[in-house]
Amino acid sequence: MARPATVGRGGEVEVVGGYRFDDPDGEVGVEAMLIGRGGAVFHVPVTYRSAPLEDAAEHLIGTTEHSVLGQRWVYDAAGDPVALACYGRALQGQQEQAVLEIYEGDTLVAVRDQTAQLRVEPTTAREAAPDVRLSRVVGDVEGRHRLVVTWPGGEGAVAATVS
């Protein structure tokens, strides 16, 4: 169901939380930000890649320069198969969200939980390899199983199985 065009208009922009997944192959960064504005919380899932994703120009957000890793191509996660696979595994209970590791140079100095926590609802048996739908507005997605994010002050679904 689409939200009215007025959702989130006006007000201050605030990052209310975030989470990330580790790509099992260690190649693609998968991260989501939760952005509050005007009473709505927006779900902004992105991926970071070391090279352009073939046949995905319409999902390219832009490029950025990482201080250690160099140039990165940033994509809307809804158009990145690695991200969709991570969300699919999370909806099956097979992938946990990643912890945040803080480094100074090559030295790990701290490990922190993400500012938002994920859980699957309901916790009953899940289908294999589900088709995944990501929400743009937190809570604006339905499916047999939902990936629910909780942050200080709120919660809502950010992904669901479509099949």
Secondary structure by P-SEA (a helix, b strand, c coil): cccccccccccccccccccccccccccbbbbbbbbbcccbbbbbbbbbbccccccccccccbbbbbccccbbbbccccccaaaaaaaaaaaaccccbbbbbbbccccccccccccbbbbbccccccccccbbbbbcccccccccccccccccccccccbbbcc
